[in-house]
Amino acid sequence: MVRFNRREFLAKTTATTAATAFGSATVSMVSAGEKPVKKLRIGVVGTGRRGPSQIRHLLADNKGVEIPAICDIDPQARARGVATVKQYGGNTPEAYGKDELDYRNMIARDDIDGVVVVTDVQWLGKISIDALKADKHVGCDVTGTHSLDECWQLVKAQEKSKGKYMLMENCCFGRETLLMYNMIRQGVFGDTYFGVGSYVHDCRHLYFKPNGELTWRGRLVRDDYGSIYPSHAIGSPAKWLGINDGDRMVSCSAVMTAPRGLHFYAVKKFGADSPQAKIEFKAGDISTTTINTAKGKNIRIDCGISSTRPYSRYYVMQGLKGCYDSRSGVYVNDGDQAAHAWSDQLIAKYADKYEHEYYRKDAATATKAGGHGGIDYFVVREFVEMARENKEPWIDAYDAAAWTSIMHLSRLSIDKGGAPVEIPDFTGGKWKDPNWRKGRMV
Ligand SMILES: NC(=O)c1ccc[n+]([C@@H]2O[C@H](COP(=O)([O-])OP(=O)(O)OC[C@H]3O[C@@H](n4cnc5c(N)ncnc54)[C@H](O)[C@@H]3O)[C@@H](O)[C@H]2O)c1
């Protein structure tokens, strides 16, 4: 049960009242000829590197969104959050963050409809669960939760809440991910049965603060291992293969290479005798997890955030009538000839006919808005629509729980030498109904 500190809350009354007055109308002003939009008031927790960029997308790319309050425990980040809201929203938001639980006072405000959570991964789940318990909408950045118990708590909180939760997995909004999703739904590839997803990103420069202390990413690779940042990899194949939408993941097996890259990096940066060189990092340089589904499909995910290589997310989707490989192209073969060559390079031939509506209509706007090539524009817009219309999200709490559970279950499998580990059914059997998520994505 979440307890809000009433005294602290009342101490902020003056500012809150001002903010309420600022956000009092329910319909936002728009230019002549435009349809009025319902006002949406969002609090943002975590205004470090990514938070301000999400604030910009919320305010600059969406009409009728206001940010009456932000929260960060780091004074510099907090100031950055306030300045970003001022720049794009025109108001000075109330700033919270006197300690790690001050976000609860922000969530308790009546003038906030929802929160966007962009903190260290170790806090994402706790804050989202508290916000759902307070009946607020939640847009949570990846990875969503930080323990198996939090996965369950998230699902239970969602089932009781009047608010809606969306995992803001931006990679699912990539152009090719949505194009393939569209083609699958229109039967181009036949039934899908195998997918690969990956997140390979050399993040070692983000593991240490300038004073040599570990950041949250550094603590993640020191304390956790397995597929520790899974959703960028698993999200697209899970959507292509209908996970939690007619099928579900039932078990996983994982292997991991020895953790060497980080030690190599720490020695080079801080010296062989430095305290950093003595840290025992647990996360292997690359981990591979193979997942079985109830319908006999497989997903493989590769996760490597400490390897010396350029950023790469590669994907494969295999269906009975063809396949997609992000490194080679699309192959569709409805006849009986042997498959010797990729018929088309990348997506050019199919884009005209099967381009997803989001890109057909708004590719230029998304690209101009920036943020990982446009995907942040779509993921933030999707959150805004969910919260404003009280709509069921495409990527919901069940997806967040299932996808993030791989972080914990891959570790258990590694501990057992790669033996299969059962994946819980977070949906409680709802996945069997192929219609329960109908209409959630255009
Ligand atoms: N989807 C993407 O493409 C993408 C890209 C980058 C980061 N992220 C995610 O965004 C989140 C933030 O990443 P970042 O790079 O901005 O990290 P960051 O360390 O720069 O920012 C995190 C901020 O959260 C604050 N914070 C931590 N605990 C808090 C608490 N209890 N209350 C209030 N503030 C708290 C910290 O002080 C910090 O300023 C992470 O979850 C990360 O996984 C996603």
The ligand as an SDF file (V2000), in Angstrom:
LIG
                    3D

 44 48  0  0  0  0  0  0  0  0999 V2000
   14.2370    3.6770  -25.0810 N   0  0  0  0  0  0  0  0  0  0  0  0
   15.4350    4.1640  -25.3200 C   0  0  0  0  0  0  0  0  0  0  0  0
   15.8690    4.2890  -26.4520 O   0  0  0  0  0  0  0  0  0  0  0  0
   16.2670    4.6250  -24.1650 C   0  0  0  0  0  0  0  0  0  0  0  0
   17.4490    5.3260  -24.3730 C   0  0  0  0  0  0  0  0  0  0  0  0
   18.1580    5.7560  -23.2560 C   0  0  0  0  0  0  0  0  0  0  0  0
   17.6920    5.4650  -21.9840 C   0  0  0  0  0  0  0  0  0  0  0  0
   16.5460    4.7790  -21.8330 N   0  0  0  0  0  0  0  0  0  0  0  0
   16.0000    4.4850  -20.4980 C   0  0  0  0  0  0  0  0  0  0  0  0
   15.7110    5.7320  -19.8820 O   0  0  0  0  0  0  0  0  0  0  0  0
   15.9660    5.6540  -18.4930 C   0  0  0  0  0  0  0  0  0  0  0  0
   16.9040    6.7820  -18.0910 C   0  0  0  0  0  0  0  0  0  0  0  0
   18.1400    6.6680  -18.7790 O   0  0  0  0  0  0  0  0  0  0  0  0
   19.1710    7.8900  -18.7850 P   0  0  0  0  0  0  0  0  0  0  0  0
   20.2190    7.5340  -19.7720 O   0  0  0  0  0  0  0  0  0  0  0  0
   18.4280    9.1460  -18.9260 O   0  0  0  0  0  0  0  0  0  0  0  0
   19.7680    7.7690  -17.3120 O   0  0  0  0  0  0  0  0  0  0  0  0
   20.2510    8.9730  -16.4080 P   0  0  0  0  0  0  0  0  0  0  0  0
   21.0520    8.3680  -15.3100 O   0  0  0  0  0  0  0  0  0  0  0  0
   20.8990   10.0270  -17.2240 O   0  0  0  0  0  0  0  0  0  0  0  0
   18.8930    9.5740  -15.8280 O   0  0  0  0  0  0  0  0  0  0  0  0
   18.1350    8.9310  -14.8540 C   0  0  0  0  0  0  0  0  0  0  0  0
   17.6550    9.9830  -13.8750 C   0  0  0  0  0  0  0  0  0  0  0  0
   16.7410    9.3880  -12.9530 O   0  0  0  0  0  0  0  0  0  0  0  0
   16.9580   10.0060  -11.6880 C   0  0  0  0  0  0  0  0  0  0  0  0
   16.4070    9.1480  -10.6250 N   0  0  0  0  0  0  0  0  0  0  0  0
   16.8260    7.9230  -10.2360 C   0  0  0  0  0  0  0  0  0  0  0  0
   16.0640    7.4470   -9.2440 N   0  0  0  0  0  0  0  0  0  0  0  0
   15.1300    8.4030   -8.9910 C   0  0  0  0  0  0  0  0  0  0  0  0
   14.0420    8.4970   -8.0650 C   0  0  0  0  0  0  0  0  0  0  0  0
   13.7570    7.5230   -7.2000 N   0  0  0  0  0  0  0  0  0  0  0  0
   13.2930    9.6330   -8.0830 N   0  0  0  0  0  0  0  0  0  0  0  0
   13.5650   10.6360   -8.9560 C   0  0  0  0  0  0  0  0  0  0  0  0
   14.5960   10.6000   -9.8410 N   0  0  0  0  0  0  0  0  0  0  0  0
   15.3510    9.4900   -9.8580 C   0  0  0  0  0  0  0  0  0  0  0  0
   18.4630   10.1970  -11.6190 C   0  0  0  0  0  0  0  0  0  0  0  0
   18.8540   11.1760  -10.6800 O   0  0  0  0  0  0  0  0  0  0  0  0
   18.8130   10.5720  -13.0510 C   0  0  0  0  0  0  0  0  0  0  0  0
   18.8720   11.9730  -13.2440 O   0  0  0  0  0  0  0  0  0  0  0  0
   16.5150    4.2560  -18.2380 C   0  0  0  0  0  0  0  0  0  0  0  0
   15.4950    3.4530  -17.7620 O   0  0  0  0  0  0  0  0  0  0  0  0
   16.9920    3.7900  -19.5840 C   0  0  0  0  0  0  0  0  0  0  0  0
   16.9130    2.3950  -19.7050 O   0  0  0  0  0  0  0  0  0  0  0  0
   15.8210    4.3630  -22.8950 C   0  0  0  0  0  0  0  0  0  0  0  0
  1  2  1  0
  2  3  2  0
  2  4  1  0
  4  5  1  0
  4 44  2  0
  5  6  2  0
  6  7  1  0
  7  8  2  0
  8  9  1  0
  8 44  1  0
  9 10  1  0
  9 42  1  0
 10 11  1  0
 11 12  1  0
 11 40  1  0
 12 13  1  0
 13 14  1  0
 14 15  2  0
 14 16  1  0
 14 17  1  0
 17 18  1  0
 18 19  2  0
 18 20  1  0
 18 21  1  0
 21 22  1  0
 22 23  1  0
 23 24  1  0
 23 38  1  0
 24 25  1  0
 25 26  1  0
 25 36  1  0
 26 27  1  0
 26 35  1  0
 27 28  2  0
 28 29  1  0
 29 30  1  0
 29 35  2  0
 30 31  1  0
 30 32  2  0
 32 33  1  0
 33 34  2  0
 34 35  1  0
 36 37  1  0
 36 38  1  0
 38 39  1  0
 40 41  1  0
 40 42  1  0
 42 43  1  0
M  CHG  2   8   1  16  -1
M  END
$$$$
